[in-house]
């Protein structure tokens, strides 16, 4: 069941990425769910925030350096995270987010270096979104 759910999430991800607005909504919805579950998510909360930030900044054309395969994986992870009825339904207290964490950690192994590049880029931005690094 988890494999078919992941496959559906990846298919939806491709469709979501065709629309900047849909991508922004996905990033916002996943950030809201992550915030609501931040105590239960532990360090995964930061990973979700980073992934959602990359998707948002890409969709706003602030971070065009994101590889397409990474974006598809990020969007699929966020979609999977938002699915209430995935391999282990989120309503099951204590274990409902476990499968989400497994999917997130597996994806992090695939795309972690791209997310770290994004983090470095993001941390070099000033509050208006301009690069803090200026060429002379």
N, CA, C and O atoms as a GROMACS GRO file, in nm:
protein
  544
    1UNK      N    1   0.082  -0.119   0.000
    1UNK     CA    2   0.000   0.000   0.000
    1UNK      C    3   0.086   0.126   0.000
    1UNK      O    4   0.055   0.223  -0.069
    2UNK      N    5   0.196   0.125   0.077
    2UNK     CA    6   0.281   0.243   0.085
    2UNK      C    7   0.340   0.276  -0.052
    2UNK      O    8   0.352   0.393  -0.088
    3UNK      N    9   0.378   0.173  -0.127
    3UNK     CA   10   0.438   0.196  -0.258
    3UNK      C   11   0.338   0.262  -0.354
    3UNK      O   12   0.375   0.354  -0.427
    4UNK      N   13   0.215   0.216  -0.354
    4UNK     CA   14   0.116   0.276  -0.443
    4UNK      C   15   0.082   0.419  -0.398
    4UNK      O   16   0.056   0.505  -0.482
    5UNK      N   17   0.082   0.443  -0.268
    5UNK     CA   18   0.057   0.578  -0.218
    5UNK      C   19   0.170   0.671  -0.260
    5UNK      O   20   0.146   0.784  -0.300
    6UNK      N   21   0.294   0.623  -0.250
    6UNK     CA   22   0.410   0.703  -0.293
    6UNK      C   23   0.403   0.730  -0.442
    6UNK      O   24   0.433   0.840  -0.487
    7UNK      N   25   0.364   0.629  -0.521
    7UNK     CA   26   0.352   0.646  -0.666
    7UNK      C   27   0.248   0.754  -0.698
    7UNK      O   28   0.270   0.838  -0.784
    8UNK      N   29   0.134   0.750  -0.629
    8UNK     CA   30   0.031   0.853  -0.650
    8UNK      C   31   0.084   0.992  -0.612
    8UNK      O   32   0.055   1.090  -0.680
    9UNK      N   33   0.159   0.999  -0.504
    9UNK     CA   34   0.214   1.128  -0.460
    9UNK      C   35   0.311   1.182  -0.566
    9UNK      O   36   0.310   1.302  -0.594
   10UNK      N   37   0.394   1.097  -0.624
   10UNK     CA   38   0.488   1.141  -0.728
   10UNK      C   39   0.413   1.187  -0.854
   10UNK      O   40   0.453   1.285  -0.917
   11UNK      N   41   0.307   1.118  -0.890
   11UNK     CA   42   0.228   1.160  -1.006
   11UNK      C   43   0.165   1.297  -0.982
   11UNK      O   44   0.168   1.384  -1.069
   12UNK      N   45   0.108   1.316  -0.864
   12UNK     CA   46   0.049   1.445  -0.830
   12UNK      C   47   0.155   1.554  -0.827
   12UNK      O   48   0.128   1.668  -0.864
   13UNK      N   49   0.275   1.519  -0.781
   13UNK     CA   50   0.383   1.617  -0.772
   13UNK      C   51   0.413   1.677  -0.909
   13UNK      O   52   0.430   1.799  -0.921
   14UNK      N   53   0.420   1.594  -1.010
   14UNK     CA   54   0.445   1.644  -1.145
   14UNK      C   55   0.339   1.744  -1.190
   14UNK      O   56   0.370   1.843  -1.255
   15UNK      N   57   0.214   1.716  -1.154
   15UNK     CA   58   0.105   1.809  -1.190
   15UNK      C   59   0.113   1.938  -1.109
   15UNK      O   60   0.092   2.046  -1.164
   16UNK      N   61   0.143   1.927  -0.981
   16UNK     CA   62   0.151   2.045  -0.895
   16UNK      C   63   0.261   2.139  -0.942
   16UNK      O   64   0.243   2.261  -0.943
   17UNK      N   65   0.374   2.083  -0.982
   17UNK     CA   66   0.488   2.165  -1.023
   17UNK      C   67   0.462   2.243  -1.151
   17UNK      O   68   0.537   2.335  -1.183
   18UNK      N   69   0.359   2.208  -1.224
   18UNK     CA   70   0.326   2.283  -1.346
   18UNK      C   71   0.263   2.418  -1.314
   18UNK      O   72   0.254   2.505  -1.400
   19UNK      N   73   0.219   2.434  -1.189
   19UNK     CA   74   0.154   2.558  -1.149
   19UNK      C   75   0.229   2.621  -1.031
   19UNK      O   76   0.237   2.561  -0.924
   20UNK      N   77   0.283   2.741  -1.050
   20UNK     CA   78   0.349   2.808  -0.937
   20UNK      C   79   0.254   2.827  -0.818
   20UNK      O   80   0.295   2.811  -0.703
   21UNK      N   81   0.128   2.861  -0.845
   21UNK     CA   82   0.032   2.880  -0.736
   21UNK      C   83   0.006   2.750  -0.660
   21UNK      O   84   0.001   2.749  -0.537
   22UNK      N   85  -0.010   2.640  -0.733
   22UNK     CA   86  -0.031   2.510  -0.668
   22UNK      C   87   0.092   2.471  -0.586
   22UNK      O   88   0.078   2.414  -0.478
   23UNK      N   89   0.210   2.501  -0.637
   23UNK     CA   90   0.333   2.472  -0.564
   23UNK      C   91   0.340   2.553  -0.435
   23UNK      O   92   0.379   2.502  -0.330
   24UNK      N   93   0.303   2.679  -0.443
   24UNK     CA   94   0.303   2.766  -0.324
   24UNK      C   95   0.200   2.718  -0.222
   24UNK      O   96   0.226   2.719  -0.102
   25UNK      N   97   0.085   2.676  -0.269
   25UNK     CA   98  -0.018   2.625  -0.178
   25UNK      C   99   0.027   2.496  -0.110
   25UNK      O  100   0.002   2.476   0.009
   26UNK      N  101   0.094   2.410  -0.185
   26UNK     CA  102   0.146   2.286  -0.127
   26UNK      C  103   0.249   2.318  -0.018
   26UNK      O  104   0.246   2.259   0.090
   27UNK      N  105   0.340   2.411  -0.047
   27UNK     CA  106   0.441   2.449   0.052
   27UNK      C  107   0.374   2.506   0.177
   27UNK      O  108   0.415   2.475   0.289
   28UNK      N  109   0.273   2.590   0.159
   28UNK     CA  110   0.204   2.651   0.273
   28UNK      C  111   0.127   2.548   0.355
   28UNK      O  112   0.131   2.550   0.478
   29UNK      N  113   0.057   2.458   0.288
   29UNK     CA  114  -0.022   2.357   0.358
   29UNK      C  115   0.067   2.261   0.437
   29UNK      O  116   0.035   2.224   0.549
   30UNK      N  117   0.179   2.222   0.378
   30UNK     CA  118   0.269   2.131   0.448
   30UNK      C  119   0.335   2.203   0.566
   30UNK      O  120   0.358   2.141   0.671
   31UNK      N  121   0.366   2.331   0.551
   31UNK     CA  122   0.424   2.408   0.662
   31UNK      C  123   0.326   2.418   0.777
   31UNK      O  124   0.365   2.408   0.893
   32UNK      N  125   0.198   2.438   0.746
   32UNK     CA  126   0.096   2.447   0.850
   32UNK      C  127   0.082   2.314   0.924
   32UNK      O  128   0.073   2.313   1.047
   33UNK      N  129   0.078   2.203   0.852
   33UNK     CA  130   0.066   2.072   0.917
   33UNK      C  131   0.192   2.041   0.998
   33UNK      O  132   0.182   1.989   1.109
   34UNK      N  133   0.307   2.074   0.944
   34UNK     CA  134   0.432   2.050   1.017
   34UNK      C  135   0.434   2.132   1.145
   34UNK      O  136   0.475   2.082   1.250
   35UNK      N  137   0.391   2.258   1.137
   35UNK     CA  138   0.388   2.344   1.256
   35UNK      C  139   0.295   2.285   1.362
   35UNK      O  140   0.330   2.282   1.480
   36UNK      N  141   0.180   2.238   1.320
   36UNK     CA  142   0.083   2.181   1.414
   36UNK      C  143   0.136   2.054   1.480
   36UNK      O  144   0.094   2.018   1.590
   37UNK      N  145   0.229   1.985   1.413
   37UNK     CA  146   0.283   1.858   1.464
   37UNK      C  147   0.430   1.869   1.502
   37UNK      O  148   0.498   1.767   1.516
   38UNK      N  149   0.481   1.990   1.518
   38UNK     CA  150   0.624   2.010   1.537
   38UNK      C  151   0.680   1.933   1.657
   38UNK      O  152   0.793   1.885   1.652
   39UNK      N  153   0.602   1.920   1.764
   39UNK     CA  154   0.651   1.847   1.882
   39UNK      C  155   0.667   1.698   1.852
   39UNK      O  156   0.759   1.634   1.903
   40UNK      N  157   0.579   1.644   1.771
   40UNK     CA  158   0.584   1.501   1.736
   40UNK      C  159   0.685   1.472   1.626
   40UNK      O  160   0.731   1.359   1.614
   41UNK      N  161   0.721   1.572   1.546
   41UNK     CA  162   0.808   1.551   1.431
   41UNK      C  163   0.957   1.556   1.466
   41UNK      O  164   1.039   1.500   1.394
   42UNK      N  165   0.992   1.622   1.574
   42UNK     CA  166   1.133   1.632   1.610
   42UNK      C  167   1.213   1.703   1.502
   42UNK      O  168   1.170   1.805   1.449
   43UNK      N  169   1.330   1.648   1.470
   43UNK     CA  170   1.417   1.712   1.370
   43UNK      C  171   1.358   1.706   1.229
   43UNK      O  172   1.401   1.781   1.141
   44UNK      N  173   1.262   1.619   1.207
   44UNK     CA  174   1.197   1.613   1.076
   44UNK      C  175   1.123   1.742   1.047
   44UNK      O  176   1.102   1.777   0.931
   45UNK      N  177   1.083   1.814   1.151
   45UNK     CA  178   1.013   1.941   1.133
   45UNK      C  179   1.102   2.036   1.053
   45UNK      O  180   1.055   2.102   0.960
   46UNK      N  181   1.230   2.044   1.088
   46UNK     CA  182   1.322   2.132   1.017
   46UNK      C  183   1.339   2.089   0.872
   46UNK      O  184   1.348   2.173   0.782
   47UNK      N  185   1.344   1.958   0.848
   47UNK     CA  186   1.358   1.908   0.712
   47UNK      C  187   1.237   1.946   0.628
   47UNK      O  188   1.250   1.986   0.512
   48UNK      N  189   1.119   1.934   0.687
   48UNK     CA  190   0.997   1.971   0.614
   48UNK      C  191   0.994   2.120   0.586
   48UNK      O  192   0.953   2.162   0.477
   49UNK      N  193   1.038   2.201   0.681
   49UNK     CA  194   1.043   2.345   0.659
   49UNK      C  195   1.140   2.380   0.547
   49UNK      O  196   1.111   2.465   0.463
   50UNK      N  197   1.254   2.314   0.545
   50UNK     CA  198   1.354   2.339   0.442
   50UNK      C  199   1.301   2.298   0.304
   50UNK      O  200   1.315   2.372   0.207
   51UNK      N  201   1.241   2.179   0.296
   51UNK     CA  202   1.186   2.131   0.169
   51UNK      C  203   1.075   2.223   0.120
   51UNK      O  204   1.071   2.258   0.002
   52UNK      N  205   0.986   2.262   0.209
   52UNK     CA  206   0.878   2.352   0.170
   52UNK      C  207   0.931   2.488   0.127
   52UNK      O  208   0.879   2.549   0.034
   53UNK      N  209   1.034   2.535   0.196
   53UNK     CA  210   1.095   2.663   0.158
   53UNK      C  211   1.157   2.659   0.019
   53UNK      O  212   1.145   2.753  -0.058
   54UNK      N  213   1.223   2.547  -0.011
   54UNK     CA  214   1.282   2.532  -0.144
   54UNK      C  215   1.173   2.536  -0.250
   54UNK      O  216   1.187   2.604  -0.352
   55UNK      N  217   1.065   2.463  -0.227
   55UNK     CA  218   0.956   2.460  -0.324
   55UNK      C  219   0.895   2.600  -0.341
   55UNK      O  220   0.869   2.643  -0.453
   56UNK      N  221   0.873   2.669  -0.230
   56UNK     CA  222   0.816   2.804  -0.236
   56UNK      C  223   0.909   2.898  -0.312
   56UNK      O  224   0.865   2.970  -0.402
   57UNK      N  225   1.038   2.897  -0.275
   57UNK     CA  226   1.130   2.990  -0.341
   57UNK      C  227   1.148   2.957  -0.489
   57UNK      O  228   1.166   3.047  -0.571
   58UNK      N  229   1.143   2.829  -0.523
   58UNK     CA  230   1.149   2.792  -0.665
   58UNK      C  231   1.025   2.842  -0.738
   58UNK      O  232   1.035   2.898  -0.847
   59UNK      N  233   0.908   2.822  -0.678
   59UNK     CA  234   0.784   2.862  -0.745
   59UNK      C  235   0.772   3.014  -0.759
   59UNK      O  236   0.705   3.063  -0.850
   60UNK      N  237   0.838   3.087  -0.671
   60UNK     CA  238   0.840   3.233  -0.680
   60UNK      C  239   0.956   3.283  -0.766
   60UNK      O  240   0.979   3.404  -0.777
   61UNK      N  241   1.027   3.190  -0.825
   61UNK     CA  242   1.141   3.218  -0.914
   61UNK      C  243   1.256   3.288  -0.843
   61UNK      O  244   1.336   3.359  -0.905
   62UNK      N  245   1.264   3.268  -0.712
   62UNK     CA  246   1.376   3.323  -0.637
   62UNK      C  247   1.492   3.224  -0.633
   62UNK      O  248   1.608   3.263  -0.616
   63UNK      N  249   1.460   3.094  -0.650
   63UNK     CA  250   1.565   2.992  -0.644
   63UNK      C  251   1.550   2.899  -0.764
   63UNK      O  252   1.496   2.789  -0.751
   64UNK      N  253   1.598   2.941  -0.880
   64UNK     CA  254   1.584   2.859  -1.000
   64UNK      C  255   1.684   2.744  -1.009
   64UNK      O  256   1.677   2.664  -1.102
   65UNK      N  257   1.778   2.736  -0.916
   65UNK     CA  258   1.884   2.635  -0.923
   65UNK      C  259   1.839   2.495  -0.881
   65UNK      O  260   1.916   2.400  -0.893
   66UNK      N  261   1.717   2.481  -0.833
   66UNK     CA  262   1.670   2.350  -0.787
   66UNK      C  263   1.656   2.253  -0.905
   66UNK      O  264   1.586   2.285  -1.002
   67UNK      N  265   1.720   2.137  -0.898
   67UNK     CA  266   1.705   2.037  -1.005
   67UNK      C  267   1.562   1.984  -1.011
   67UNK      O  268   1.496   1.968  -0.908
   68UNK      N  269   1.515   1.956  -1.130
   68UNK     CA  270   1.378   1.910  -1.149
   68UNK      C  271   1.349   1.782  -1.069
   68UNK      O  272   1.244   1.772  -1.005
   69UNK      N  273   1.440   1.686  -1.072
   69UNK     CA  274   1.418   1.561  -0.999
   69UNK      C  275   1.405   1.587  -0.849
   69UNK      O  276   1.326   1.521  -0.781
   70UNK      N  277   1.481   1.682  -0.798
   70UNK     CA  278   1.471   1.718  -0.657
   70UNK      C  279   1.336   1.782  -0.628
   70UNK      O  280   1.273   1.752  -0.527
   71UNK      N  281   1.291   1.870  -0.716
   71UNK     CA  282   1.161   1.935  -0.697
   71UNK      C  283   1.047   1.833  -0.697
   71UNK      O  284   0.955   1.842  -0.615
   72UNK      N  285   1.054   1.736  -0.788
   72UNK     CA  286   0.950   1.632  -0.792
   72UNK      C  287   0.951   1.554  -0.662
   72UNK      O  288   0.845   1.525  -0.606
   73UNK      N  289   1.070   1.520  -0.613
   73UNK     CA  290   1.078   1.445  -0.487
   73UNK      C  291   1.028   1.528  -0.371
   73UNK      O  292   0.954   1.478  -0.287
   74UNK      N  293   1.067   1.655  -0.364
   74UNK     CA  294   1.020   1.744  -0.257
   74UNK      C  295   0.867   1.754  -0.261
   74UNK      O  296   0.801   1.737  -0.158
   75UNK      N  297   0.812   1.780  -0.377
   75UNK     CA  298   0.666   1.793  -0.388
   75UNK      C  299   0.598   1.662  -0.350
   75UNK      O  300   0.495   1.664  -0.282
   76UNK      N  301   0.653   1.549  -0.392
   76UNK     CA  302   0.593   1.420  -0.358
   76UNK      C  303   0.598   1.394  -0.208
   76UNK      O  304   0.500   1.345  -0.151
   77UNK      N  305   0.709   1.428  -0.145
   77UNK     CA  306   0.719   1.411   0.001
   77UNK      C  307   0.615   1.498   0.072
   77UNK      O  308   0.548   1.451   0.164
   78UNK      N  309   0.600   1.622   0.028
   78UNK     CA  310   0.504   1.711   0.092
   78UNK      C  311   0.360   1.664   0.068
   78UNK      O  312   0.276   1.672   0.158
   79UNK      N  313   0.333   1.615  -0.051
   79UNK     CA  314   0.200   1.560  -0.079
   79UNK      C  315   0.174   1.438   0.008
   79UNK      O  316   0.067   1.426   0.068
   80UNK      N  317   0.272   1.348   0.017
   80UNK     CA  318   0.258   1.228   0.100
   80UNK      C  319   0.234   1.269   0.245
   80UNK      O  320   0.149   1.212   0.313
   81UNK      N  321   0.308   1.368   0.292
   81UNK     CA  322   0.294   1.417   0.429
   81UNK      C  323   0.152   1.470   0.454
   81UNK      O  324   0.099   1.456   0.565
   82UNK      N  325   0.092   1.530   0.354
   82UNK     CA  326  -0.042   1.586   0.370
   82UNK      C  327  -0.154   1.483   0.356
   82UNK      O  328  -0.268   1.508   0.397
   83UNK      N  329  -0.124   1.367   0.297
   83UNK     CA  330  -0.227   1.264   0.279
   83UNK      C  331  -0.270   1.209   0.415
   83UNK      O  332  -0.188   1.152   0.487
   84UNK      N  333  -0.396   1.225   0.451
   84UNK     CA  334  -0.439   1.172   0.581
   84UNK      C  335  -0.447   1.020   0.583
   84UNK      O  336  -0.434   0.958   0.689
   85UNK      N  337  -0.469   0.960   0.468
   85UNK     CA  338  -0.483   0.814   0.462
   85UNK      C  339  -0.371   0.756   0.376
   85UNK      O  340  -0.393   0.711   0.264
   86UNK      N  341  -0.251   0.758   0.432
   86UNK     CA  342  -0.139   0.697   0.360
   86UNK      C  343  -0.115   0.559   0.422
   86UNK      O  344  -0.209   0.498   0.472
   87UNK      N  345   0.005   0.509   0.419
   87UNK     CA  346   0.032   0.372   0.467
   87UNK      C  347  -0.011   0.353   0.612
   87UNK      O  348  -0.068   0.250   0.647
   88UNK      N  349   0.015   0.452   0.697
   88UNK     CA  350  -0.032   0.451   0.836
   88UNK      C  351  -0.111   0.580   0.854
   88UNK      O  352  -0.052   0.687   0.860
   89UNK      N  353  -0.244   0.571   0.865
   89UNK     CA  354  -0.325   0.693   0.876
   89UNK      C  355  -0.279   0.783   0.990
   89UNK      O  356  -0.250   0.736   1.100
   90UNK      N  357  -0.275   0.914   0.962
   90UNK     CA  358  -0.226   1.010   1.060
   90UNK      C  359  -0.313   1.019   1.184
   90UNK      O  360  -0.268   1.068   1.287
   91UNK      N  361  -0.436   0.972   1.176
   91UNK     CA  362  -0.525   0.980   1.291
   91UNK      C  363  -0.485   0.883   1.402
   91UNK      O  364  -0.532   0.897   1.515
   92UNK      N  365  -0.400   0.786   1.372
   92UNK     CA  366  -0.357   0.689   1.472
   92UNK      C  367  -0.250   0.756   1.557
   92UNK      O  368  -0.136   0.771   1.514
   93UNK      N  369  -0.287   0.795   1.676
   93UNK     CA  370  -0.196   0.868   1.763
   93UNK      C  371  -0.072   0.785   1.795
   93UNK      O  372  -0.080   0.664   1.818
   94UNK      N  373   0.040   0.852   1.795
   94UNK     CA  374   0.164   0.786   1.830
   94UNK      C  375   0.239   0.727   1.712
   94UNK      O  376   0.361   0.734   1.708
   95UNK      N  377   0.168   0.669   1.616
   95UNK     CA  378   0.236   0.607   1.502
   95UNK      C  379   0.189   0.663   1.368
   95UNK      O  380   0.243   0.625   1.264
   96UNK      N  381   0.093   0.750   1.369
   96UNK     CA  382   0.036   0.801   1.244
   96UNK      C  383   0.132   0.875   1.155
   96UNK      O  384   0.114   0.877   1.033
   97UNK      N  385   0.235   0.936   1.212
   97UNK     CA  386   0.332   1.009   1.132
   97UNK      C  387   0.457   0.927   1.102
   97UNK      O  388   0.547   0.975   1.034
   98UNK      N  389   0.464   0.806   1.153
   98UNK     CA  390   0.584   0.724   1.134
   98UNK      C  391   0.617   0.700   0.987
   98UNK      O  392   0.732   0.716   0.946
   99UNK      N  393   0.519   0.662   0.908
   99UNK     CA  394   0.546   0.637   0.767
   99UNK      C  395   0.588   0.765   0.696
   99UNK      O  396   0.670   0.762   0.605
  100UNK      N  397   0.532   0.878   0.738
  100UNK     CA  398   0.572   1.006   0.680
  100UNK      C  399   0.719   1.032   0.708
  100UNK      O  400   0.793   1.080   0.622
  101UNK      N  401   0.762   1.001   0.829
  101UNK     CA  402   0.902   1.022   0.866
  101UNK      C  403   0.995   0.928   0.789
  101UNK      O  404   1.105   0.968   0.751
  102UNK      N  405   0.950   0.806   0.767
  102UNK     CA  406   1.030   0.712   0.689
  102UNK      C  407   1.047   0.763   0.546
  102UNK      O  408   1.157   0.762   0.492
  103UNK      N  409   0.938   0.809   0.485
  103UNK     CA  410   0.944   0.863   0.349
  103UNK      C  411   1.033   0.986   0.345
  103UNK      O  412   1.115   1.001   0.253
  104UNK      N  413   1.019   1.074   0.443
  104UNK     CA  414   1.100   1.194   0.447
  104UNK      C  415   1.249   1.159   0.460
  104UNK      O  416   1.332   1.216   0.390
  105UNK      N  417   1.281   1.069   0.549
  105UNK     CA  418   1.422   1.033   0.568
  105UNK      C  419   1.481   0.964   0.446
  105UNK      O  420   1.598   0.986   0.412
  106UNK      N  421   1.402   0.881   0.380
  106UNK     CA  422   1.451   0.817   0.257
  106UNK      C  423   1.476   0.922   0.149
  106UNK      O  424   1.578   0.919   0.080
  107UNK      N  425   1.382   1.014   0.135
  107UNK     CA  426   1.398   1.120   0.035
  107UNK      C  427   1.518   1.208   0.069
  107UNK      O  428   1.590   1.252  -0.021
  108UNK      N  429   1.540   1.234   0.197
  108UNK     CA  430   1.652   1.318   0.238
  108UNK      C  431   1.784   1.259   0.192
  108UNK      O  432   1.877   1.332   0.155
  109UNK      N  433   1.793   1.124   0.194
  109UNK     CA  434   1.916   1.060   0.145
  109UNK      C  435   1.935   1.088  -0.004
  109UNK      O  436   2.049   1.102  -0.049
  110UNK      N  437   1.827   1.095  -0.079
  110UNK     CA  438   1.836   1.119  -0.224
  110UNK      C  439   1.867   1.265  -0.257
  110UNK      O  440   1.947   1.293  -0.346
  111UNK      N  441   1.805   1.355  -0.184
  111UNK     CA  442   1.809   1.497  -0.222
  111UNK      C  443   1.874   1.586  -0.117
  111UNK      O  444   1.872   1.708  -0.130
  112UNK      N  445   1.931   1.527  -0.015
  112UNK     CA  446   1.989   1.604   0.094
  112UNK      C  447   2.092   1.706   0.050
  112UNK      O  448   2.096   1.817   0.103
  113UNK      N  449   2.176   1.669  -0.044
  113UNK     CA  450   2.281   1.763  -0.087
  113UNK      C  451   2.218   1.884  -0.158
  113UNK      O  452   2.267   1.996  -0.143
  114UNK      N  453   2.112   1.862  -0.236
  114UNK     CA  454   2.044   1.975  -0.301
  114UNK      C  455   1.975   2.064  -0.199
  114UNK      O  456   1.973   2.186  -0.214
  115UNK      N  457   1.919   2.004  -0.095
  115UNK     CA  458   1.855   2.084   0.010
  115UNK      C  459   1.959   2.161   0.090
  115UNK      O  460   1.932   2.273   0.133
  116UNK      N  461   2.076   2.104   0.110
  116UNK     CA  462   2.184   2.177   0.179
  116UNK      C  463   2.231   2.295   0.094
  116UNK      O  464   2.259   2.402   0.148
  117UNK      N  465   2.241   2.277  -0.038
  117UNK     CA  466   2.276   2.389  -0.126
  117UNK      C  467   2.170   2.498  -0.115
  117UNK      O  468   2.203   2.617  -0.111
  118UNK      N  469   2.043   2.458  -0.111
  118UNK     CA  470   1.936   2.555  -0.095
  118UNK      C  471   1.950   2.627   0.039
  118UNK      O  472   1.934   2.749   0.045
  119UNK      N  473   1.980   2.553   0.147
  119UNK     CA  474   1.993   2.615   0.280
  119UNK      C  475   2.104   2.721   0.277
  119UNK      O  476   2.087   2.830   0.331
  120UNK      N  477   2.216   2.689   0.214
  120UNK     CA  478   2.325   2.786   0.204
  120UNK      C  479   2.281   2.910   0.126
  120UNK      O  480   2.311   3.023   0.165
  121UNK      N  481   2.210   2.887   0.017
  121UNK     CA  482   2.159   2.999  -0.062
  121UNK      C  483   2.064   3.082   0.023
  121UNK      O  484   2.076   3.204   0.030
  122UNK      N  485   1.968   3.016   0.088
  122UNK     CA  486   1.867   3.084   0.170
  122UNK      C  487   1.932   3.165   0.281
  122UNK      O  488   1.892   3.278   0.308
  123UNK      N  489   2.032   3.107   0.346
  123UNK     CA  490   2.096   3.176   0.457
  123UNK      C  491   2.177   3.297   0.411
  123UNK      O  492   2.212   3.382   0.492
  124UNK      N  493   2.207   3.304   0.282
  124UNK     CA  494   2.279   3.418   0.226
  124UNK      C  495   2.188   3.528   0.175
  124UNK      O  496   2.236   3.623   0.113
  125UNK      N  497   2.058   3.517   0.199
  125UNK     CA  498   1.962   3.617   0.152
  125UNK      C  499   1.938   3.723   0.258
  125UNK      O  500   1.943   3.694   0.378
  126UNK      N  501   1.912   3.846   0.214
  126UNK     CA  502   1.872   3.948   0.310
  126UNK      C  503   1.719   3.943   0.323
  126UNK      O  504   1.655   3.869   0.248
  127UNK      N  505   1.660   4.019   0.414
  127UNK     CA  506   1.514   4.009   0.437
  127UNK      C  507   1.428   4.037   0.314
  127UNK      O  508   1.314   3.989   0.308
  128UNK      N  509   1.478   4.112   0.217
  128UNK     CA  510   1.399   4.140   0.096
  128UNK      C  511   1.417   4.033  -0.010
  128UNK      O  512   1.361   4.044  -0.119
  129UNK      N  513   1.494   3.926   0.021
  129UNK     CA  514   1.509   3.816  -0.073
  129UNK      C  515   1.622   3.834  -0.173
  129UNK      O  516   1.640   3.750  -0.261
  130UNK      N  517   1.699   3.944  -0.160
  130UNK     CA  518   1.812   3.964  -0.250
  130UNK      C  519   1.931   3.890  -0.194
  130UNK      O  520   1.941   3.871  -0.073
  131UNK      N  521   2.019   3.851  -0.279
  131UNK     CA  522   2.140   3.782  -0.235
  131UNK      C  523   2.224   3.875  -0.148
  131UNK      O  524   2.245   3.992  -0.182
  132UNK      N  525   2.271   3.823  -0.037
  132UNK     CA  526   2.358   3.901   0.051
  132UNK      C  527   2.498   3.906  -0.005
  132UNK      O  528   2.581   3.986   0.039
  133UNK      N  529   2.527   3.821  -0.102
  133UNK     CA  530   2.658   3.818  -0.164
  133UNK      C  531   2.659   3.910  -0.285
  133UNK      O  532   2.580   3.892  -0.378
  134UNK      N  533   2.745   4.004  -0.285
  134UNK     CA  534   2.756   4.098  -0.397
  134UNK      C  535   2.888   4.077  -0.468
  134UNK      O  536   2.992   4.061  -0.404
  135UNK      N  537   2.883   4.076  -0.597
  135UNK     CA  538   3.009   4.067  -0.671
  135UNK      C  539   3.069   4.208  -0.680
  135UNK      O  540   2.996   4.307  -0.691
  136UNK      N  541   3.199   4.216  -0.675
  136UNK     CA  542   3.266   4.347  -0.678
  136UNK      C  543   3.268   4.405  -0.815
  136UNK      O  544   3.321   4.514  -0.835
   0.00000   0.00000   0.00000
